[in-house]
Amino acid sequence: MKVRTATAVLLLGLLTPGCIAVAAAAGAVGYVQYDRNAASRSFDTDLDDAFEAARDVVVANGYLVKQVESSEPNHLRLEGDKIKVGLEEFEGGKVKITVRVGTFDTEEHRKAAGELLDEIAKAL
């Protein structure tokens, strides 16, 4: 029975590799989600520590940013000419950080957003 199940999973993987990869990524903790020219990821930390790490990483990478008031509770934002960083705190000690680089959806902007998010993860 185990052999049949393993074979079925492997065959399904050959037929729909993109769906399997998405399903596997969705089940992983701390995966990066891309939406146009932004990357987002959830972290087990508090909002203040996440904000400090995000600000330090963004500034260290040469972006000039300022904190922008958010109308929503448990949200913090950083904005600059070519970057936006949003932080949203959830119950249970989770913070979702979204990094958007540039105005248009390009491979270069997605890559830059993902790299900044990776650096923020290391800082946390």
RATA-V985648 format. One record per residue. N is the residue number from 1. SS is DSSP state (@ for helix, = for strand, . for the rest). Layout:
N;SS + N;SS
//
This chain:
1;. + 2;@ + 3;@ + 4;@ + 5;@ + 6;@ + 7;@ + 8;@ + 9;@ + 10;@ + 11;@ + 12;@ + 13;@ + 14;@ + 15;@ + 16;. + 17;@ + 18;@ + 19;@ + 20;@ + 21;@ + 22;@ + 23;@ + 24;@ + 25;@ + 26;@ + 27;@ + 28;. + 29;. + 30;. + 31;. + 32;. + 33;= + 34;= + 35;= + 36;. + 37;. + 38;= + 39;= + 40;= + 41;= + 42;= + 43;= + 44;= + 45;. + 46;. + 47;@ + 48;@ + 49;@ + 50;@ + 51;@ + 52;@ + 53;@ + 54;@ + 55;@ + 56;@ + 57;@ + 58;@ + 59;@ + 60;@ + 61;. + 62;. + 63;. + 64;. + 65;= + 66;= + 67;= + 68;= + 69;. + 70;. + 71;. + 72;. + 73;. + 74;. + 75;= + 76;= + 77;= + 78;= + 79;= + 80;= + 81;. + 82;. + 83;= + 84;= + 85;= + 86;= + 87;= + 88;= + 89;= + 90;= + 91;. + 92;. + 93;. + 94;= + 95;= + 96;= + 97;= + 98;= + 99;= + 100;= + 101;= + 102;. + 103;. + 104;. + 105;. + 106;. + 107;@ + 108;@ + 109;@ + 110;@ + 111;@ + 112;@ + 113;@ + 114;@ + 115;@ + 116;@ + 117;@ + 118;@ + 119;@ + 120;@ + 121;@ + 122;@ + 123;@ + 124;.
//
